Amino acid sequence: MKRLRYLFAGILLLVSFPSWRLLDWANVTLPFQWIVTTGFVLWGVVFVILPLKLLRPKLHRLSALVIILCLGSLSWLSGPFTAQTTLDPNLSHCGRTSYTGFFYPVRGLLSSAHQDDLELRNQMCWLVKMIKKVPSEIAPEDLAHHLNLMKNKLLKPSLKFRASLPWITFLLGRYLSASELKNSPLLVQNLGFWTQLYNEEISARKYAWYEWPHSAMIQFEYGLIEKHWEAIRIEYSP
């Protein structure tokens, strides 16, 4: 029985990092603080408290509660995103308790697959921060100025990932909706321009054999977006 407990605890610890990484999708798809915090707390219960309980059956409930409260507090205080300016895409933009926010500052020490994964996810967080900063209303005569500022930002990343295009599409849509220029050909024209620039494909990268299974996982995951992202253009087509 003791060996079974240790085995199960080892399995949970083994999959804890991939599970933590998957939580980052909430940051870029449902970036609400309570959702991100709830997900992180549930992750902590399954992948921190449960293995500790299996390894140390006498773990006191109060100790487990304190750990959960600490995890929840850290996640709530850090939020889905950092307070770093969107003027620099290379800064850390995902929340500090997220997988990307935690490992992005030390990405240079990791393998190529991990670096690409962190760079892309950080770019997505950066774009979501830009989306959230779009004013609710923009005068039509000011739209060109706002789009020019957006253009200057989007030109900055040295690596422009194709998987980021859905977020760029939504960013453009937010600007046009705020200016009441819905279904404008301007969106299609701008999107065509960014489609040509944001062409780095994770699915086409060649990684070393020792980077498996992380390399296979991110190539499958981001490959789905790279191949099917254009479906969302239907919503904005004139």
Secondary structure as GFF3:
##gff-version 3
##sequence-region A 1 238
A	DSSP	alpha_helix	2	22	.	.	.	ID=ss1
A	DSSP	alpha_helix	24	29	.	.	.	ID=ss2
A	DSSP	alpha_helix	33	44	.	.	.	ID=ss3
A	DSSP	pi_helix	45	49	.	.	.	ID=ss4
A	DSSP	alpha_helix	50	55	.	.	.	ID=ss5
A	DSSP	alpha_helix	61	78	.	.	.	ID=ss6
A	DSSP	alpha_helix	99	103	.	.	.	ID=ss7
A	DSSP	three_ten_helix	104	109	.	.	.	ID=ss8
A	DSSP	alpha_helix	112	132	.	.	.	ID=ss9
A	DSSP	three_ten_helix	140	142	.	.	.	ID=ss10
A	DSSP	alpha_helix	143	154	.	.	.	ID=ss11
A	DSSP	three_ten_helix	162	164	.	.	.	ID=ss12
A	DSSP	alpha_helix	165	178	.	.	.	ID=ss13
A	DSSP	alpha_helix	185	197	.	.	.	ID=ss14
A	DSSP	three_ten_helix	202	204	.	.	.	ID=ss15
A	DSSP	three_ten_helix	209	211	.	.	.	ID=ss16
A	DSSP	alpha_helix	214	228	.	.	.	ID=ss17
A	DSSP	three_ten_helix	229	236	.	.	.	ID=ss18
###
